[in-house]
Amino acid sequence: MNLIAEQRNKISVSQAMLASKLGWSQSRIANYETLKRTPSLTASREIISALNELGCDCSLDEVFPPSEIKTA
C-alpha cells in the first residue's frame, strides 16, 4: 500500500474526501497512490497539510521519505 493511502486510511478518509479538501480530482489522488504520477514537492506539501487538517499526524518525510543518497 502506498504511504499516502496508508495515512489516509488511518484516519478513515476516502480519496474523494482528500481530493475535495485539496480542490483536486479523486483520480489525481488515485494516480499518486498507484504511483502512476509522482507529486511535485509543492503538491506533496499540500497533501501533508490536507491530511493533517483532516486529523492525521504525519510529516513530509513519513509520507514521502527521502531517497537514500549513496556516496562513492
mmJSON file of the N, C-alpha and C atoms, coordinates in Angstrom:
{"data_MODEL":{"atom_site":{
"group_PDB":["ATOM","ATOM","ATOM","ATOM","ATOM","ATOM","ATOM","ATOM","ATOM","ATOM","ATOM","ATOM","ATOM","ATOM","ATOM","ATOM","ATOM","ATOM","ATOM","ATOM","ATOM","ATOM","ATOM","ATOM","ATOM","ATOM","ATOM","ATOM","ATOM","ATOM","ATOM","ATOM","ATOM","ATOM","ATOM","ATOM","ATOM","ATOM","ATOM","ATOM","ATOM","ATOM","ATOM","ATOM","ATOM","ATOM","ATOM","ATOM","ATOM","ATOM","ATOM","ATOM","ATOM","ATOM","ATOM","ATOM","ATOM","ATOM","ATOM","ATOM","ATOM","ATOM","ATOM","ATOM","ATOM","ATOM","ATOM","ATOM","ATOM","ATOM","ATOM","ATOM","ATOM","ATOM","ATOM","ATOM","ATOM","ATOM","ATOM","ATOM","ATOM","ATOM","ATOM","ATOM","ATOM","ATOM","ATOM","ATOM","ATOM","ATOM","ATOM","ATOM","ATOM","ATOM","ATOM","ATOM","ATOM","ATOM","ATOM","ATOM","ATOM","ATOM","ATOM","ATOM","ATOM","ATOM","ATOM","ATOM","ATOM","ATOM","ATOM","ATOM","ATOM","ATOM","ATOM","ATOM","ATOM","ATOM","ATOM","ATOM","ATOM","ATOM","ATOM","ATOM","ATOM","ATOM","ATOM","ATOM","ATOM","ATOM","ATOM","ATOM","ATOM","ATOM","ATOM","ATOM","ATOM","ATOM","ATOM","ATOM","ATOM","ATOM","ATOM","ATOM","ATOM","ATOM","ATOM","ATOM","ATOM","ATOM","ATOM","ATOM","ATOM","ATOM","ATOM","ATOM","ATOM","ATOM","ATOM","ATOM","ATOM","ATOM","ATOM","ATOM","ATOM","ATOM","ATOM","ATOM","ATOM","ATOM","ATOM","ATOM","ATOM","ATOM","ATOM","ATOM","ATOM","ATOM","ATOM","ATOM","ATOM","ATOM","ATOM","ATOM","ATOM","ATOM","ATOM","ATOM","ATOM","ATOM","ATOM","ATOM","ATOM","ATOM","ATOM","ATOM","ATOM","ATOM","ATOM","ATOM","ATOM","ATOM","ATOM","ATOM","ATOM","ATOM","ATOM","ATOM","ATOM","ATOM","ATOM","ATOM","ATOM","ATOM","ATOM","ATOM"],
"id":[1,2,3,4,5,6,7,8,9,10,11,12,13,14,15,16,17,18,19,20,21,22,23,24,25,26,27,28,29,30,31,32,33,34,35,36,37,38,39,40,41,42,43,44,45,46,47,48,49,50,51,52,53,54,55,56,57,58,59,60,61,62,63,64,65,66,67,68,69,70,71,72,73,74,75,76,77,78,79,80,81,82,83,84,85,86,87,88,89,90,91,92,93,94,95,96,97,98,99,100,101,102,103,104,105,106,107,108,109,110,111,112,113,114,115,116,117,118,119,120,121,122,123,124,125,126,127,128,129,130,131,132,133,134,135,136,137,138,139,140,141,142,143,144,145,146,147,148,149,150,151,152,153,154,155,156,157,158,159,160,161,162,163,164,165,166,167,168,169,170,171,172,173,174,175,176,177,178,179,180,181,182,183,184,185,186,187,188,189,190,191,192,193,194,195,196,197,198,199,200,201,202,203,204,205,206,207,208,209,210,211,212,213,214,215,216],
"type_symbol":["N","C","C","N","C","C","N","C","C","N","C","C","N","C","C","N","C","C","N","C","C","N","C","C","N","C","C","N","C","C","N","C","C","N","C","C","N","C","C","N","C","C","N","C","C","N","C","C","N","C","C","N","C","C","N","C","C","N","C","C","N","C","C","N","C","C","N","C","C","N","C","C","N","C","C","N","C","C","N","C","C","N","C","C","N","C","C","N","C","C","N","C","C","N","C","C","N","C","C","N","C","C","N","C","C","N","C","C","N","C","C","N","C","C","N","C","C","N","C","C","N","C","C","N","C","C","N","C","C","N","C","C","N","C","C","N","C","C","N","C","C","N","C","C","N","C","C","N","C","C","N","C","C","N","C","C","N","C","C","N","C","C","N","C","C","N","C","C","N","C","C","N","C","C","N","C","C","N","C","C","N","C","C","N","C","C","N","C","C","N","C","C","N","C","C","N","C","C","N","C","C","N","C","C","N","C","C","N","C","C","N","C","C","N","C","C"],
"label_atom_id":["N","CA","C","N","CA","C","N","CA","C","N","CA","C","N","CA","C","N","CA","C","N","CA","C","N","CA","C","N","CA","C","N","CA","C","N","CA","C","N","CA","C","N","CA","C","N","CA","C","N","CA","C","N","CA","C","N","CA","C","N","CA","C","N","CA","C","N","CA","C","N","CA","C","N","CA","C","N","CA","C","N","CA","C","N","CA","C","N","CA","C","N","CA","C","N","CA","C","N","CA","C","N","CA","C","N","CA","C","N","CA","C","N","CA","C","N","CA","C","N","CA","C","N","CA","C","N","CA","C","N","CA","C","N","CA","C","N","CA","C","N","CA","C","N","CA","C","N","CA","C","N","CA","C","N","CA","C","N","CA","C","N","CA","C","N","CA","C","N","CA","C","N","CA","C","N","CA","C","N","CA","C","N","CA","C","N","CA","C","N","CA","C","N","CA","C","N","CA","C","N","CA","C","N","CA","C","N","CA","C","N","CA","C","N","CA","C","N","CA","C","N","CA","C","N","CA","C","N","CA","C","N","CA","C","N","CA","C","N","CA","C","N","CA","C","N","CA","C","N","CA","C"],
"label_alt_id":[null,null,null,null,null,null,null,null,null,null,null,null,null,null,null,null,null,null,null,null,null,null,null,null,null,null,null,null,null,null,null,null,null,null,null,null,null,null,null,null,null,null,null,null,null,null,null,null,null,null,null,null,null,null,null,null,null,null,null,null,null,null,null,null,null,null,null,null,null,null,null,null,null,null,null,null,null,null,null,null,null,null,null,null,null,null,null,null,null,null,null,null,null,null,null,null,null,null,null,null,null,null,null,null,null,null,null,null,null,null,null,null,null,null,null,null,null,null,null,null,null,null,null,null,null,null,null,null,null,null,null,null,null,null,null,null,null,null,null,null,null,null,null,null,null,null,null,null,null,null,null,null,null,null,null,null,null,null,null,null,null,null,null,null,null,null,null,null,null,null,null,null,null,null,null,null,null,null,null,null,null,null,null,null,null,null,null,null,null,null,null,null,null,null,null,null,null,null,null,null,null,null,null,null,null,null,null,null,null,null,null,null,null,null,null,null],
"label_comp_id":["MET","MET","MET","ASN","ASN","ASN","LEU","LEU","LEU","ILE","ILE","ILE","ALA","ALA","ALA","GLU","GLU","GLU","GLN","GLN","GLN","ARG","ARG","ARG","ASN","ASN","ASN","LYS","LYS","LYS","ILE","ILE","ILE","SER","SER","SER","VAL","VAL","VAL","SER","SER","SER","GLN","GLN","GLN","ALA","ALA","ALA","MET","MET","MET","LEU","LEU","LEU","ALA","ALA","ALA","SER","SER","SER","LYS","LYS","LYS","LEU","LEU","LEU","GLY","GLY","GLY","TRP","TRP","TRP","SER","SER","SER","GLN","GLN","GLN","SER","SER","SER","ARG","ARG","ARG","ILE","ILE","ILE","ALA","ALA","ALA","ASN","ASN","ASN","TYR","TYR","TYR","GLU","GLU","GLU","THR","THR","THR","LEU","LEU","LEU","LYS","LYS","LYS","ARG","ARG","ARG","THR","THR","THR","PRO","PRO","PRO","SER","SER","SER","LEU","LEU","LEU","THR","THR","THR","ALA","ALA","ALA","SER","SER","SER","ARG","ARG","ARG","GLU","GLU","GLU","ILE","ILE","ILE","ILE","ILE","ILE","SER","SER","SER","ALA","ALA","ALA","LEU","LEU","LEU","ASN","ASN","ASN","GLU","GLU","GLU","LEU","LEU","LEU","GLY","GLY","GLY","CYS","CYS","CYS","ASP","ASP","ASP","CYS","CYS","CYS","SER","SER","SER","LEU","LEU","LEU","ASP","ASP","ASP","GLU","GLU","GLU","VAL","VAL","VAL","PHE","PHE","PHE","PRO","PRO","PRO","PRO","PRO","PRO","SER","SER","SER","GLU","GLU","GLU","ILE","ILE","ILE","LYS","LYS","LYS","THR","THR","THR","ALA","ALA","ALA"],
"label_asym_id":["A","A","A","A","A","A","A","A","A","A","A","A","A","A","A","A","A","A","A","A","A","A","A","A","A","A","A","A","A","A","A","A","A","A","A","A","A","A","A","A","A","A","A","A","A","A","A","A","A","A","A","A","A","A","A","A","A","A","A","A","A","A","A","A","A","A","A","A","A","A","A","A","A","A","A","A","A","A","A","A","A","A","A","A","A","A","A","A","A","A","A","A","A","A","A","A","A","A","A","A","A","A","A","A","A","A","A","A","A","A","A","A","A","A","A","A","A","A","A","A","A","A","A","A","A","A","A","A","A","A","A","A","A","A","A","A","A","A","A","A","A","A","A","A","A","A","A","A","A","A","A","A","A","A","A","A","A","A","A","A","A","A","A","A","A","A","A","A","A","A","A","A","A","A","A","A","A","A","A","A","A","A","A","A","A","A","A","A","A","A","A","A","A","A","A","A","A","A","A","A","A","A","A","A","A","A","A","A","A","A","A","A","A","A","A","A"],
"label_entity_id":["1","1","1","1","1","1","1","1","1","1","1","1","1","1","1","1","1","1","1","1","1","1","1","1","1","1","1","1","1","1","1","1","1","1","1","1","1","1","1","1","1","1","1","1","1","1","1","1","1","1","1","1","1","1","1","1","1","1","1","1","1","1","1","1","1","1","1","1","1","1","1","1","1","1","1","1","1","1","1","1","1","1","1","1","1","1","1","1","1","1","1","1","1","1","1","1","1","1","1","1","1","1","1","1","1","1","1","1","1","1","1","1","1","1","1","1","1","1","1","1","1","1","1","1","1","1","1","1","1","1","1","1","1","1","1","1","1","1","1","1","1","1","1","1","1","1","1","1","1","1","1","1","1","1","1","1","1","1","1","1","1","1","1","1","1","1","1","1","1","1","1","1","1","1","1","1","1","1","1","1","1","1","1","1","1","1","1","1","1","1","1","1","1","1","1","1","1","1","1","1","1","1","1","1","1","1","1","1","1","1","1","1","1","1","1","1"],
"label_seq_id":[1,1,1,2,2,2,3,3,3,4,4,4,5,5,5,6,6,6,7,7,7,8,8,8,9,9,9,10,10,10,11,11,11,12,12,12,13,13,13,14,14,14,15,15,15,16,16,16,17,17,17,18,18,18,19,19,19,20,20,20,21,21,21,22,22,22,23,23,23,24,24,24,25,25,25,26,26,26,27,27,27,28,28,28,29,29,29,30,30,30,31,31,31,32,32,32,33,33,33,34,34,34,35,35,35,36,36,36,37,37,37,38,38,38,39,39,39,40,40,40,41,41,41,42,42,42,43,43,43,44,44,44,45,45,45,46,46,46,47,47,47,48,48,48,49,49,49,50,50,50,51,51,51,52,52,52,53,53,53,54,54,54,55,55,55,56,56,56,57,57,57,58,58,58,59,59,59,60,60,60,61,61,61,62,62,62,63,63,63,64,64,64,65,65,65,66,66,66,67,67,67,68,68,68,69,69,69,70,70,70,71,71,71,72,72,72],
"pdbx_PDB_ins_code":[null,null,null,null,null,null,null,null,null,null,null,null,null,null,null,null,null,null,null,null,null,null,null,null,null,null,null,null,null,null,null,null,null,null,null,null,null,null,null,null,null,null,null,null,null,null,null,null,null,null,null,null,null,null,null,null,null,null,null,null,null,null,null,null,null,null,null,null,null,null,null,null,null,null,null,null,null,null,null,null,null,null,null,null,null,null,null,null,null,null,null,null,null,null,null,null,null,null,null,null,null,null,null,null,null,null,null,null,null,null,null,null,null,null,null,null,null,null,null,null,null,null,null,null,null,null,null,null,null,null,null,null,null,null,null,null,null,null,null,null,null,null,null,null,null,null,null,null,null,null,null,null,null,null,null,null,null,null,null,null,null,null,null,null,null,null,null,null,null,null,null,null,null,null,null,null,null,null,null,null,null,null,null,null,null,null,null,null,null,null,null,null,null,null,null,null,null,null,null,null,null,null,null,null,null,null,null,null,null,null,null,null,null,null,null,null],
"Cartn_x":[0.853,0.0,0.891,0.501,1.196,1.101,2.113,2.13,1.061,0.65,-0.469,-1.718,-1.977,-3.154,-3.085,-1.911,-1.754,-2.165,-1.662,-2.005,-3.478,-3.977,-5.38,-6.302,-5.95,-6.774,-6.732,-5.617,-5.516,-6.592,-6.96,-7.955,-9.304,-9.468,-10.731,-11.216,-10.301,-10.614,-10.52,-11.538,-11.541,-10.676,-10.348,-9.632,-10.439,-11.745,-12.622,-12.613,-12.608,-12.578,-11.268,-10.155,-8.852,-8.787,-9.24,-9.236,-10.075,-11.227,-12.102,-11.414,-10.734,-10.014,-8.945,-8.345,-7.27,-7.78,-9.048,-9.566,-9.084,-8.766,-8.281,-9.327,-9.064,-9.934,-9.514,-10.452,-10.162,-9.149,-9.222,-8.309,-6.852,-6.646,-5.277,-4.704,-5.507,-5.066,-4.802,-5.705,-5.545,-4.259,-3.954,-2.726,-1.483,-1.507,-0.376,-0.252,-1.391,-1.368,-0.947,-1.242,-0.854,0.488,1.117,2.433,2.437,1.258,1.188,1.729,1.614,2.153,2.942,3.915,4.694,4.402,3.956,3.642,4.908,4.781,5.888,6.077,7.136,7.366,6.22,5.762,4.645,3.39,3.07,1.89,2.035,3.234,3.482,3.2,3.664,3.412,1.92,1.227,-0.217,-0.947,-0.518,-1.125,-0.922,0.289,0.578,-0.269,-0.352,-1.152,-2.614,-3.153,-4.556,-4.785,-3.886,-4.014,-4.026,-3.127,-3.059,-4.305,-4.836,-6.071,-7.258,-7.175,-8.25,-8.084,-7.043,-6.883,-5.684,-4.891,-3.695,-2.574,-1.596,-0.409,0.795,1.103,2.19,3.072,4.264,5.222,5.535,6.164,6.56,7.466,8.438,9.375,8.729,7.661,6.959,6.22,5.572,4.752,5.564,6.525,7.409,8.862,9.289,10.649,11.708,12.749,13.823,14.526,14.972,15.72,17.055,17.501,18.826,19.859,20.749,21.805,23.053,23.541,24.744,25.955,26.958,28.188,29.256,30.103,31.155,32.312],
"Cartn_y":[-1.19,0.0,1.243,2.208,3.485,4.23,5.035,5.738,6.82,7.404,8.36,7.602,6.486,5.681,5.183,4.788,4.295,5.369,6.578,7.67,8.038,8.05,8.391,7.374,6.103,5.047,5.055,5.49,5.583,6.493,7.509,8.476,8.307,7.191,6.85,7.943,8.408,9.433,8.8,9.01,8.457,9.317,8.758,9.538,10.769,10.586,11.699,12.802,12.426,13.425,14.21,13.499,14.162,15.07,14.569,15.364,16.627,16.491,17.645,18.682,18.23,19.135,19.911,19.257,19.87,20.654,20.439,21.063,20.355,19.086,18.268,17.222,16.479,15.361,14.122,13.223,11.964,11.158,11.254,10.476,10.926,12.192,12.666,11.974,11.874,11.169,9.705,9.084,7.676,7.478,8.39,8.279,8.386,9.237,9.333,8.057,7.524,6.327,5.082,5.018,3.861,4.083,5.201,5.556,5.781,6.086,6.445,7.854,8.667,10.032,10.241,11.127,11.496,12.954,13.25,14.631,15.48,16.734,17.676,17.922,18.609,18.944,19.801,20.744,21.599,20.77,19.872,19.021,18.097,17.587,16.726,17.479,18.696,19.518,19.788,20.021,20.253,19.012,17.844,16.589,16.416,16.652,16.523,17.5,18.716,19.729,19.308,18.83,18.404,17.204,16.231,15.07,15.497,16.393,16.858,17.644,18.439,19.178,18.231,17.06,16.076,15.154,15.38,14.615,13.695,13.662,12.832,13.565,12.831,13.433,12.855,13.442,12.91,14.052,13.664,14.64,14.327,15.273,15.104,13.888,13.739,12.623,11.266,11.23,9.966,9.481,10.396,10.024,10.005,10.888,10.96,10.876,9.678,9.552,9.922,10.601,10.975,9.722,9.784,8.665,8.541,7.317,7.125,7.64,8.452,9.009,8.187,7.609,6.792,7.637,7.539,8.266,7.288,7.748,6.867,6.746],
"Cartn_z":[0.0,0.0,0.0,-0.768,-0.852,0.482,0.803,2.085,2.194,1.075,1.124,1.56,0.917,1.248,2.685,3.124,4.493,5.506,5.333,6.249,6.13,4.917,4.673,5.332,5.212,5.795,7.318,7.902,9.36,9.939,9.176,9.67,8.973,8.283,7.608,6.658,5.826,4.829,3.444,2.639,1.284,0.359,-0.789,-1.798,-2.174,-2.305,-2.684,-1.633,-0.358,0.715,0.704,0.524,0.466,-0.76,-1.88,-3.109,-2.95,-2.332,-2.105,-1.233,-0.201,0.7,-0.075,-1.041,-1.826,-3.039,-3.405,-4.614,-5.867,-5.732,-6.833,-7.196,-8.279,-8.637,-7.844,-7.648,-6.962,-7.764,-9.083,-9.917,-9.733,-9.416,-9.17,-7.933,-6.875,-5.668,-6.0,-6.747,-7.138,-7.926,-8.832,-9.622,-8.752,-7.735,-6.812,-5.989,-5.549,-4.713,-5.484,-6.76,-7.576,-8.272,-7.959,-8.493,-9.997,-10.566,-11.978,-12.19,-11.142,-11.163,-9.879,-9.937,-8.754,-8.443,-7.22,-6.896,-6.792,-7.172,-7.004,-5.51,-5.151,-3.745,-3.216,-4.019,-3.601,-3.384,-4.317,-4.179,-2.971,-2.74,-1.581,-0.284,-0.211,0.988,1.157,0.055,0.122,0.626,0.174,0.628,2.13,2.601,4.037,4.832,4.375,5.068,5.143,4.031,3.997,4.904,4.87,5.75,7.211,7.565,8.948,9.34,8.431,8.714,8.884,8.257,8.36,9.571,10.357,11.594,11.656,10.62,10.606,11.355,11.792,12.405,11.681,10.527,9.713,9.211,8.803,8.288,6.825,6.183,4.783,4.631,5.524,5.42,5.688,6.462,6.718,5.474,4.795,3.641,2.355,2.266,1.093,1.568,1.983,2.538,1.513,1.994,1.074,0.551,-0.663,-1.244,-0.536,-0.448,0.142,-0.84,-0.346,-1.178,-0.974,-2.053,-1.964,-2.345,-1.53,-1.835,-2.266,-3.123,-3.652,-2.697],
"occupancy":[1.0,1.0,1.0,1.0,1.0,1.0,1.0,1.0,1.0,1.0,1.0,1.0,1.0,1.0,1.0,1.0,1.0,1.0,1.0,1.0,1.0,1.0,1.0,1.0,1.0,1.0,1.0,1.0,1.0,1.0,1.0,1.0,1.0,1.0,1.0,1.0,1.0,1.0,1.0,1.0,1.0,1.0,1.0,1.0,1.0,1.0,1.0,1.0,1.0,1.0,1.0,1.0,1.0,1.0,1.0,1.0,1.0,1.0,1.0,1.0,1.0,1.0,1.0,1.0,1.0,1.0,1.0,1.0,1.0,1.0,1.0,1.0,1.0,1.0,1.0,1.0,1.0,1.0,1.0,1.0,1.0,1.0,1.0,1.0,1.0,1.0,1.0,1.0,1.0,1.0,1.0,1.0,1.0,1.0,1.0,1.0,1.0,1.0,1.0,1.0,1.0,1.0,1.0,1.0,1.0,1.0,1.0,1.0,1.0,1.0,1.0,1.0,1.0,1.0,1.0,1.0,1.0,1.0,1.0,1.0,1.0,1.0,1.0,1.0,1.0,1.0,1.0,1.0,1.0,1.0,1.0,1.0,1.0,1.0,1.0,1.0,1.0,1.0,1.0,1.0,1.0,1.0,1.0,1.0,1.0,1.0,1.0,1.0,1.0,1.0,1.0,1.0,1.0,1.0,1.0,1.0,1.0,1.0,1.0,1.0,1.0,1.0,1.0,1.0,1.0,1.0,1.0,1.0,1.0,1.0,1.0,1.0,1.0,1.0,1.0,1.0,1.0,1.0,1.0,1.0,1.0,1.0,1.0,1.0,1.0,1.0,1.0,1.0,1.0,1.0,1.0,1.0,1.0,1.0,1.0,1.0,1.0,1.0,1.0,1.0,1.0,1.0,1.0,1.0,1.0,1.0,1.0,1.0,1.0,1.0,1.0,1.0,1.0,1.0,1.0,1.0],
"B_iso_or_equiv":[0.0,0.0,0.0,0.0,0.0,0.0,0.0,0.0,0.0,0.0,0.0,0.0,0.0,0.0,0.0,0.0,0.0,0.0,0.0,0.0,0.0,0.0,0.0,0.0,0.0,0.0,0.0,0.0,0.0,0.0,0.0,0.0,0.0,0.0,0.0,0.0,0.0,0.0,0.0,0.0,0.0,0.0,0.0,0.0,0.0,0.0,0.0,0.0,0.0,0.0,0.0,0.0,0.0,0.0,0.0,0.0,0.0,0.0,0.0,0.0,0.0,0.0,0.0,0.0,0.0,0.0,0.0,0.0,0.0,0.0,0.0,0.0,0.0,0.0,0.0,0.0,0.0,0.0,0.0,0.0,0.0,0.0,0.0,0.0,0.0,0.0,0.0,0.0,0.0,0.0,0.0,0.0,0.0,0.0,0.0,0.0,0.0,0.0,0.0,0.0,0.0,0.0,0.0,0.0,0.0,0.0,0.0,0.0,0.0,0.0,0.0,0.0,0.0,0.0,0.0,0.0,0.0,0.0,0.0,0.0,0.0,0.0,0.0,0.0,0.0,0.0,0.0,0.0,0.0,0.0,0.0,0.0,0.0,0.0,0.0,0.0,0.0,0.0,0.0,0.0,0.0,0.0,0.0,0.0,0.0,0.0,0.0,0.0,0.0,0.0,0.0,0.0,0.0,0.0,0.0,0.0,0.0,0.0,0.0,0.0,0.0,0.0,0.0,0.0,0.0,0.0,0.0,0.0,0.0,0.0,0.0,0.0,0.0,0.0,0.0,0.0,0.0,0.0,0.0,0.0,0.0,0.0,0.0,0.0,0.0,0.0,0.0,0.0,0.0,0.0,0.0,0.0,0.0,0.0,0.0,0.0,0.0,0.0,0.0,0.0,0.0,0.0,0.0,0.0,0.0,0.0,0.0,0.0,0.0,0.0,0.0,0.0,0.0,0.0,0.0,0.0],
"pdbx_formal_charge":[null,null,null,null,null,null,null,null,null,null,null,null,null,null,null,null,null,null,null,null,null,null,null,null,null,null,null,null,null,null,null,null,null,null,null,null,null,null,null,null,null,null,null,null,null,null,null,null,null,null,null,null,null,null,null,null,null,null,null,null,null,null,null,null,null,null,null,null,null,null,null,null,null,null,null,null,null,null,null,null,null,null,null,null,null,null,null,null,null,null,null,null,null,null,null,null,null,null,null,null,null,null,null,null,null,null,null,null,null,null,null,null,null,null,null,null,null,null,null,null,null,null,null,null,null,null,null,null,null,null,null,null,null,null,null,null,null,null,null,null,null,null,null,null,null,null,null,null,null,null,null,null,null,null,null,null,null,null,null,null,null,null,null,null,null,null,null,null,null,null,null,null,null,null,null,null,null,null,null,null,null,null,null,null,null,null,null,null,null,null,null,null,null,null,null,null,null,null,null,null,null,null,null,null,null,null,null,null,null,null,null,null,null,null,null,null],
"auth_seq_id":[1,1,1,2,2,2,3,3,3,4,4,4,5,5,5,6,6,6,7,7,7,8,8,8,9,9,9,10,10,10,11,11,11,12,12,12,13,13,13,14,14,14,15,15,15,16,16,16,17,17,17,18,18,18,19,19,19,20,20,20,21,21,21,22,22,22,23,23,23,24,24,24,25,25,25,26,26,26,27,27,27,28,28,28,29,29,29,30,30,30,31,31,31,32,32,32,33,33,33,34,34,34,35,35,35,36,36,36,37,37,37,38,38,38,39,39,39,40,40,40,41,41,41,42,42,42,43,43,43,44,44,44,45,45,45,46,46,46,47,47,47,48,48,48,49,49,49,50,50,50,51,51,51,52,52,52,53,53,53,54,54,54,55,55,55,56,56,56,57,57,57,58,58,58,59,59,59,60,60,60,61,61,61,62,62,62,63,63,63,64,64,64,65,65,65,66,66,66,67,67,67,68,68,68,69,69,69,70,70,70,71,71,71,72,72,72],
"auth_comp_id":["MET","MET","MET","ASN","ASN","ASN","LEU","LEU","LEU","ILE","ILE","ILE","ALA","ALA","ALA","GLU","GLU","GLU","GLN","GLN","GLN","ARG","ARG","ARG","ASN","ASN","ASN","LYS","LYS","LYS","ILE","ILE","ILE","SER","SER","SER","VAL","VAL","VAL","SER","SER","SER","GLN","GLN","GLN","ALA","ALA","ALA","MET","MET","MET","LEU","LEU","LEU","ALA","ALA","ALA","SER","SER","SER","LYS","LYS","LYS","LEU","LEU","LEU","GLY","GLY","GLY","TRP","TRP","TRP","SER","SER","SER","GLN","GLN","GLN","SER","SER","SER","ARG","ARG","ARG","ILE","ILE","ILE","ALA","ALA","ALA","ASN","ASN","ASN","TYR","TYR","TYR","GLU","GLU","GLU","THR","THR","THR","LEU","LEU","LEU","LYS","LYS","LYS","ARG","ARG","ARG","THR","THR","THR","PRO","PRO","PRO","SER","SER","SER","LEU","LEU","LEU","THR","THR","THR","ALA","ALA","ALA","SER","SER","SER","ARG","ARG","ARG","GLU","GLU","GLU","ILE","ILE","ILE","ILE","ILE","ILE","SER","SER","SER","ALA","ALA","ALA","LEU","LEU","LEU","ASN","ASN","ASN","GLU","GLU","GLU","LEU","LEU","LEU","GLY","GLY","GLY","CYS","CYS","CYS","ASP","ASP","ASP","CYS","CYS","CYS","SER","SER","SER","LEU","LEU","LEU","ASP","ASP","ASP","GLU","GLU","GLU","VAL","VAL","VAL","PHE","PHE","PHE","PRO","PRO","PRO","PRO","PRO","PRO","SER","SER","SER","GLU","GLU","GLU","ILE","ILE","ILE","LYS","LYS","LYS","THR","THR","THR","ALA","ALA","ALA"],
"auth_asym_id":["A","A","A","A","A","A","A","A","A","A","A","A","A","A","A","A","A","A","A","A","A","A","A","A","A","A","A","A","A","A","A","A","A","A","A","A","A","A","A","A","A","A","A","A","A","A","A","A","A","A","A","A","A","A","A","A","A","A","A","A","A","A","A","A","A","A","A","A","A","A","A","A","A","A","A","A","A","A","A","A","A","A","A","A","A","A","A","A","A","A","A","A","A","A","A","A","A","A","A","A","A","A","A","A","A","A","A","A","A","A","A","A","A","A","A","A","A","A","A","A","A","A","A","A","A","A","A","A","A","A","A","A","A","A","A","A","A","A","A","A","A","A","A","A","A","A","A","A","A","A","A","A","A","A","A","A","A","A","A","A","A","A","A","A","A","A","A","A","A","A","A","A","A","A","A","A","A","A","A","A","A","A","A","A","A","A","A","A","A","A","A","A","A","A","A","A","A","A","A","A","A","A","A","A","A","A","A","A","A","A","A","A","A","A","A","A"],
"auth_atom_id":["N","CA","C","N","CA","C","N","CA","C","N","CA","C","N","CA","C","N","CA","C","N","CA","C","N","CA","C","N","CA","C","N","CA","C","N","CA","C","N","CA","C","N","CA","C","N","CA","C","N","CA","C","N","CA","C","N","CA","C","N","CA","C","N","CA","C","N","CA","C","N","CA","C","N","CA","C","N","CA","C","N","CA","C","N","CA","C","N","CA","C","N","CA","C","N","CA","C","N","CA","C","N","CA","C","N","CA","C","N","CA","C","N","CA","C","N","CA","C","N","CA","C","N","CA","C","N","CA","C","N","CA","C","N","CA","C","N","CA","C","N","CA","C","N","CA","C","N","CA","C","N","CA","C","N","CA","C","N","CA","C","N","CA","C","N","CA","C","N","CA","C","N","CA","C","N","CA","C","N","CA","C","N","CA","C","N","CA","C","N","CA","C","N","CA","C","N","CA","C","N","CA","C","N","CA","C","N","CA","C","N","CA","C","N","CA","C","N","CA","C","N","CA","C","N","CA","C","N","CA","C","N","CA","C","N","CA","C","N","CA","C","N","CA","C","N","CA","C","N","CA","C"],
"pdbx_PDB_model_num":[1,1,1,1,1,1,1,1,1,1,1,1,1,1,1,1,1,1,1,1,1,1,1,1,1,1,1,1,1,1,1,1,1,1,1,1,1,1,1,1,1,1,1,1,1,1,1,1,1,1,1,1,1,1,1,1,1,1,1,1,1,1,1,1,1,1,1,1,1,1,1,1,1,1,1,1,1,1,1,1,1,1,1,1,1,1,1,1,1,1,1,1,1,1,1,1,1,1,1,1,1,1,1,1,1,1,1,1,1,1,1,1,1,1,1,1,1,1,1,1,1,1,1,1,1,1,1,1,1,1,1,1,1,1,1,1,1,1,1,1,1,1,1,1,1,1,1,1,1,1,1,1,1,1,1,1,1,1,1,1,1,1,1,1,1,1,1,1,1,1,1,1,1,1,1,1,1,1,1,1,1,1,1,1,1,1,1,1,1,1,1,1,1,1,1,1,1,1,1,1,1,1,1,1,1,1,1,1,1,1,1,1,1,1,1,1]
}}}
